């Protein structure tokens, strides 16, 4: 069982850049199946990033035993999973191995009340879990709070209220950010229109010379901006 369901491409790109610079620091864990194929138990992201970085070999550790348990524990200890992935992985392991919550808590090193809260996320409606499975921005505590609602409708309402609040906060931050597109583009359009409507026929030589310097500097900044956009 592989607990991680969603692969963050940006995270892979960042990991690739890191591996390109310093290599793979933490070995992956693998097993060998009946056909003698090497199967990654823990470290799929590291393998993908190493391949993108052009590495031929990476450090690895061979294991034999409960592969599902090892994969889940390794990912949880490295905090790679989202809250939903962790909850689903723990529940699958508990069912697969017939563990009680107390036994599972001992394996993953979590108190039973903490484990119970995490497992409660599996009560969330499927559409909420699908949306949050790859979302690292929504906190575990927020999802646990939503999962404590007794009815599915109440969970859905609470989740929608959370999303609305987050969107309002994002919009407010964008309005305050001078570099936000909705703030920068109108200002540039306004400046462009002013240049198009400008009549310099009555300007003095000094005024025109000053404008020429400004326009030259503006051309340099435009070229730099275009280069950054194409990078």
Protein Blocks (a to p, Z undefined) as FASTA:
>chain_A
ZZblbdcfklmmmmmmmmmmnopfbacdddddfkopacdfbhpkmmmmmmmnopabdcdd
ddedjfklmmmmmmmmnopacfklmmmmmmmmmmmnopafklmmmmnopafklmmmmmmm
mmpcfklmmmmmmmckbcfklmmmmmmpmbfklmmmmmmmmmmmmmmmmmmmmmmmmkbm
klmmmmmmmmmmmmmmpcfklpcfklmmmmmmmmmmmmmmmmmmmmmmmZZ
